[in-house]
Amino acid sequence: MTKPITTLFISTLMILSCLKEKTQEVLIDKSVEPAKDTLQISNPKPTPEVNDKIIISKKHKPNSISLDLDGDGLKDVVNIVQNIENQKYGLEILFGNKKVDYLGMGKDIANQGIDDIDWVGIFEVASKNEIYYNNVSDDGEILTEDQVKESDKIKLPNDGIFIHQAESCGGGVIYLKNGKYEWIQQE
């Protein structure tokens, strides 16, 4: 008689143990679920939809430069790219910290009224600590360095992007100042 009671007791313990495990699983699942709703995932890579519409320019040589645009000591890469939907050219900026920015391709660059850089013939690094200044007056006259006030001269805090028309007038330096893209007119 002891044997059937022992068997019944062990069977009951096993069933209760299994039920307890199931209850715990359900409780664990319920406690994890709200965390998924509140978790915010930051994806610094561009979305596939953006990449599908943008190609590296085959027209521009060179079409890529390496520099330290944001001054964090990491290598950044800037590519001249084309939006295949509107056929406009711009810049793809791949920061060393995995952040990606796009300038142009139909959107204004640094409040200059430029949304397409199809015209760029010179594309190079504007070195950190170099002195630049807007060398065109409000009247459209080209200014010499002597005509520019010292307070209007800009010493680049980090590397910048120099773009210019080949064998012609027109271009500038794009650089970051306090996280915002700025433009220095260069004729």
Secondary structure, DSSP 4 states (H G I P E B T S, - for coil): -HHHHHHHHHHHHHHHHHHHHHHHHHHHHHHHHHHHHH------SPPHHHHHHEEE-SSSSS-EEEE-SSSSSS-EEEEEEEETTT--EEEEEE-TTS-EEEEETTS-STTSS----TTEEEEEEE-TT-EE---B-TTSPBPPGGGS-GGG-EE-SS-EEEEEETTSS-EEEEEEETTEEEEEE--
